[in-house]
Amino acid sequence: MHFIKKEPKQKREDLVTKLKTGNLLRFPGAYNALVGKLIEEIGYDGVYVSGGVMANDLGMPDIGLTTLHDVSNKSHQIARATNLPTIIDIDTGFGEAMNVSRTIETIEGLGISGCHIEDQMNPKRCGHLDNKDLVSTEEMVKKIKAAVKAKKDSSFYAKPREEQTKLIHNYIKENA
């Protein structure tokens, strides 16, 4: 954008630096570029693009109906309007491990700083709802490995949702 001073790589490096402090970071949600700019103006640490809010903005329920195109296009508009790092919710990565690779390549190429990947089975449910069915730990490990392998910038941040984080760490230790 015209008034943005930081390139995506610098925003990603800023995110890594902020994460290393161990401080609580504030990433309020934005559903459009104007809200992203307001978040920066107020002085927050970064911008978060929620899958639920994005689905609602598109007039859909948060049950996995958004596409990579929907999410990447809207997130790109938000990320390019601010000097802050932008983290997005990529739901389940839009499919299996190979789809996660394509998702990471796409969003990283559009200037996103990081993402989180849900560990739900399709059809997914909004993360705030009960009775979610999770994919196996092995499947989630495949998705995370695909995400890590797909990223070009080592500062790009990809993490699983919290439901399986501990299980994934233990699985990798036991099977490495």
N, C-alpha and C positions, 0 to 999 in steps of 0.2 A: 504494500500500500504506500501511499505518498508520504505519510508521516511516521512510518515505522522505521526505527533505526536498526533493529536487530534481525539478523538472518535466522532461519530455523535452527541451524547448528548452534548458534550462540544461545538461543532460547533453551535448547536441550541441555547444553552445558550448564546453564543457569539452574535448571531443574536438578541436575545431579549435584551441584554445589549446595543447593538448598536442602536436598535430601540428606546429604552427609552431615549437616549440622545437628540432626536429631531433634530439631524443633518441630512443633506442630505447625504444619503448613495449611494455609487457608486458600482453598480453591473453590469459590462459589460457582454455581452453575450458570451457564449462559445458553440461551436458545437462539441468539442471533448476534451479529457483529456489534451492534450498538451496545448490547448488554456487556459483551466482552470488553469494549472500550471503557464502559463505566466501572467495571471491576478493576481495570488497570488504574483508572483515575482515582478511585477510592483508596488504592494502595494494597490490594491483596497480593498474595504470592503467585497466583496463577489462575487459570480458567479451567473449569471442568465442563464437559459437554456430556450430559446424562442421556442414556438411551431412552429412558422413560419420557423425559421432557421432549426429546427429539421426536419420538413416536407421536406424542400428544400434539406437538406443533404441526405435524403432518396429518393430524386428524385420525390417528390410529391408536388402538390400545397397545400397551407394551407387552406383546406376546410373540416377538420375533418377526414381525411383518416388515420392518425397515430393511433396506438393502444396503450393500456396501456403497452403492452410488449415493443413496440418500444421506448416509452418515458421513461419508468422506466429503461430499459437496458442502454440506452445512458446516462441518467442522473446519474445513478449509476457509470458508468465509469468515468464521469467527477468529481462527488463528492468525490470519493475515492482517487483522485489524488491530492487533495489540502486540506489544513488546514482551508480554508475559508468556511463559510456557503454557501450552494447552494440552490437557489430558482428556482422552475421550473413552467412552464406553463402547466397545465394539461387540457387545452382546456375546454370542458364542463364536465369534470370528467368522460368521457367515458360512459355516459348514465344518468340514473335517480339517485335519492338519494342513493339507495342501491349500485349502481355502484361507486358512489363517495366514499362511505365507504371503498369499496374494494381497490379503487385507493389510498386512504390515507394510509391504512394499508400496501399496497405494497411499496409505495415510502418511507414511514417512515422507514420501515424495511430495505430498501436499503441505508439508511444513508442520505437522503435528509433532508434539514433543514426547508423547507417550500414550499408553492405553491400558485398560484392564480387560481381561477376557473372562467371561462368565463360564461356569462349569456345569451349566444345565443341559439337559437333554432337550431336543426339539419335540414338540413345541415348547418353548420356554415360557416362563411367567415373569412378571415384574419382580425384581429382586426383593421388594418389600412385602411380597405375599408369601403365605405359608404353602406347604405341600409342593415344593419344587423337587423334581427328580434330577439327580446329578449324574453326569457321565462318570465312567470309571476313572480311578486315579491314573491308570495307564493311558487312557485316552487323553486326559488333561495334560499329562506329561508330554505326550506327542505334540499337542497343540503349543505348549510353551516352548518346547525345543524348536518347533517350526518357526515360531515367532522370533526367537533369538537368532536362528540361522538366517532368517529373511532380512533382518535389519542391516542397513548399510552403515549407519552411524552408531558407534558403540554407546553413545549417550542417549539413544532412543530408549525410553523406559517402557517395558512391557511386563505386566504382572497378572497373576491369576486373581480372581475374586477370593475373598477370605474364606469361603466355605471349605476350600480344599488346600489352602496354602501349606499348612503343617503336614498334611498327608503327602503332598507333592515333594516337599523337602525331604521327608523321611524315605519316600520311594526312591528318589534320586540317590540318596546316600546308600541305600541297601542294594541298588541295582547298577551303580556306576561302574 
